[in-house]
Amino acid sequence: MPPLKQWAPVVALGWLVPGGGHFLLRRTWRGALILFSVTSMFLLGIMMRGVLFRPRTGGMLETIIHCGGFLSDLANGILYLLTVWLGYAQPNMAGHAHDYGTKFLVTAGLLNVLAMVDAYEIAAGRKS
């Protein structure tokens, strides 16, 4: 395992700002592509009035869905934090557009997780 100080700032910045870890590593094009992809997916999800998950427990399936969705939404970093701080709270409504919006929000977070793993591997010297 590489030293913590070698990869921790890259991964932390990659979480906070999508593509930020790649910008720190001077991978400008890759960082710009990640920033555009994650931000556009997140904004499309918000415009479709997708629901941001909140951790909720209950049955096992409900816990997995809501806690997993919350972690995926949280992986969007500053996009999620700003959205919550600005008071975005969409009720869970029936409808295909809202459902797709929720999936876009979760997928944007998972895409940012993949970008953080990529930034970690570059910072650790496992990938060029």
HELIX and SHEET records of a PDB file:
HELIX    1   1 LEU A    4  LEU A   16  1                                  13    
HELIX    2   2 GLY A   20  LEU A   24  1                                   5    
HELIX    3   3 THR A   28  MET A   47  1                                  20    
HELIX    4   4 MET A   60  LEU A   74  1                                  15    
HELIX    5   5 ILE A   78  TRP A   85  1                                   8    
HELIX    6   6 HIS A   96  ALA A  123  1                                  28    
END                                                                             
